[in-house]
Amino acid sequence: MRALQSLKPGGPDTLEIRDVEAPVPGPGQVAVAVHACGVNFPDSLVIEDCYQLRPTRPFSPGSELAGVVSATGEGVTSPAIGQRVSASLPFGAMAETVVVSADRCIVIPDTMPFDEAAALQVTYGTVYYALRGRAALRPGETLLVLGAGGGIGLAAVELGKALGARVVAAASSAEKLEAATALGADVGLVYPREMGPSDSRAFAEAIRAACGGTGPDVVVDPVGGAYAEPAFRSIAWEGRYLVVGFAAGIPSMPLNLTLLKGAQIIGVFWGAYMARDPQAGAADMRALMDLYVAGRIRPQVWERYPLEEGGRAISRLASRQARGKIVVEVVCSGNRMKA
């Protein structure tokens, strides 16, 4: 089978397509013939040895997939061979066949395209865990979403609205805000791509104004960098600041603000949560699938690339130009992606 692999630390251009032996599922595992793989920001970090997780090489990037179960290991009763599933794993999804724990799989509806199923796991799973599990977002609260044009941001806009919040979407361009507005964001804010001191003050004031003068109750931040401090300065009393990622770098936060605001800075590490409590994670995914079937959420797939161009897909996402999810289509022998 073919797999896109990292053989040495480096950027997306160091990835290579290789012919490797197909994996065999062990006890409690299933083999999935992969049709689509979602691309996420950690994919750009793990191949450079800049992520929390450092897998042994060679390995394939990719942490979410959708496809068809092709084999099951000992003790597996569900999912069954032939069922369409989506699944998450720490890495390894950019390959024609992937072995994954059966309890990390969820059966998807026949009407759900593989690309949307692959785009649901990490972004929506992360945001659902953040909003429900970490921040306990309540109906009527105000949610600020940074990076609202990307995969995490758009998922946060959709789920925020589905959970009854008033959503303020913030992104680096009016074009990126279009999708967030289409998904129901109540207010849109544009921030500069480079945040200087005067920009920082103006951004904090704009956030407070958009939130009626009191600031957001909850902030979803997959951006970090210089955008974090003004967003936190604007937060409401006893607000919850959700640290999801660092697309613009790791910020320095004055901790006196937590005292002055009575606020919390809360880490959101969805991968660790799924590993530590797979049953709770599976319940989250079932809740998300129910929202999808009800038409209340739908992953926004922006671009699709073949497996051979998986490195280009990762590079495209890392450039912070994406307006939605990027998906790698993996064509398996005899199995093509369902549109």
C-alpha positions, 0 to 999 in steps of 0.5 A, spaced: 500 500 500 502 507 499 503 511 505 505 519 505 511 518 510 516 523 514 523 520 514 526 526 517 524 532 521 523 538 516 517 541 512 512 538 508 517 538 502 520 532 506 514 528 506 515 522 501 510 517 498 512 510 499 510 503 498 509 499 505 506 493 508 499 494 509 498 493 517 494 488 520 489 489 526 490 486 533 486 485 538 481 491 539 483 494 533 480 495 526 483 496 519 480 502 515 481 503 507 482 510 508 478 514 503 479 521 506 484 524 511 483 531 514 489 536 515 490 539 521 495 544 524 499 539 528 500 535 522 505 541 520 508 541 527 509 533 528 513 532 522 518 538 524 519 535 531 515 541 534 509 537 537 508 534 544 508 528 540 514 525 537 513 519 533 518 514 531 520 515 524 518 513 519 511 515 520 505 518 516 502 525 519 494 525 519 490 524 525 483 524 522 480 519 517 474 516 514 473 510 510 471 503 510 472 497 515 476 492 511 478 487 517 477 487 524 481 484 530 480 479 535 474 481 540 471 486 535 464 486 535 463 493 532 464 496 527 463 491 522 467 489 516 464 493 510 461 499 515 463 506 513 466 510 519 470 516 521 476 515 526 481 519 530 488 517 532 494 520 534 498 520 527 498 515 521 492 517 517 495 519 510 495 512 508 491 507 504 490 503 510 490 504 517 489 500 523 485 504 529 482 502 535 475 500 534 473 504 540 475 510 536 471 509 530 464 512 529 459 509 524 457 514 519 451 515 515 450 513 508 448 520 506 455 523 509 460 524 504 467 521 506 470 528 506 465 531 511 466 525 515 474 526 515 473 533 517 469 532 523 473 528 528 478 533 530 476 540 529 468 539 532 471 534 537 476 539 540 471 545 540 465 540 543 470 538 548 472 545 549 465 548 549 461 543 553 467 539 557 471 545 559 468 551 559 460 549 560 458 554 555 451 556 557 445 558 552 445 566 552 452 567 553 457 571 549 462 567 545 468 570 542 472 566 536 479 567 534 481 565 527 474 564 525 475 563 518 479 556 519 477 549 521 477 550 528 474 557 528 468 555 523 466 549 528 466 554 534 461 558 530 457 553 528 457 549 535 456 556 539 450 557 535 448 550 536 449 551 544 445 557 544 451 562 545 451 569 541 457 568 537 462 574 535 467 571 530 474 575 529 479 573 523 484 577 519 480 578 513 473 580 511 473 574 506 475 569 512 469 572 516 464 571 510 464 563 512 463 565 519 457 570 518 454 564 513 454 559 519 450 564 523 456 569 527 452 575 530 458 579 529 464 579 525 471 583 527 477 584 522 484 584 526 490 585 522 495 580 520 500 583 524 498 586 531 502 592 534 501 595 541 496 600 538 492 595 534 492 591 540 488 596 544 484 597 538 482 590 538 480 589 545 476 595 545 472 593 539 471 586 542 468 589 548 464 594 544 461 587 540 460 584 546 455 590 549 461 593 553 462 587 558 466 582 553 465 575 552 464 570 557 468 565 553 473 565 548 476 560 543 483 561 541 486 557 536 491 563 534 495 565 540 501 570 539 499 577 539 492 576 539 491 572 546 492 578 550 487 583 547 482 578 547 483 576 554 483 583 556 476 584 553 474 578 557 468 578 562 468 577 569 469 570 571 470 569 563 473 562 561 479 563 556 480 556 552 487 555 549 486 551 543 492 552 539 498 557 537 497 558 529 501 565 531 505 563 536 505 561 543 503 568 547 506 571 553 500 572 558 500 577 564 497 573 569 495 579 573 489 579 568 486 573 571 485 576 578 483 582 575 477 579 571 476 573 576 477 569 569 480 562 568 485 560 562 483 553 560 487 548 556 484 544 551 488 538 549 483 533 545 488 528 543 489 527 551 482 527 553 480 522 547 486 517 550 484 518 557 477 517 557 475 514 550 468 512 552 467 520 554 470 521 547 465 517 543 459 520 547 461 526 544 462 524 537 455 521 537 452 527 540 456 531 534 453 526 529 446 527 532 447 534 530 450 533 523 444 529 522 439 534 524 442 539 519 445 543 525 453 543 523 456 541 517 464 541 516 466 546 511 471 543 506 475 548 502 480 544 498 481 537 497 488 534 495 490 527 492 495 523 497 501 525 493 500 532 494 499 531 502 505 535 503 502 541 499 495 540 503 499 541 510 503 547 507 497 550 505 494 550 512 500 552 515 500 558 511 493 561 515 490 562 508 485 556 509 477 558 509 475 552 512 478 545 512 483 542 508 482 534 506 487 529 503 483 524 498 486 517 499 484 513 493 484 505 495 484 500 490 477 499 488 474 504 493 473 511 490 471 517 495 464 518 495 461 525 493 
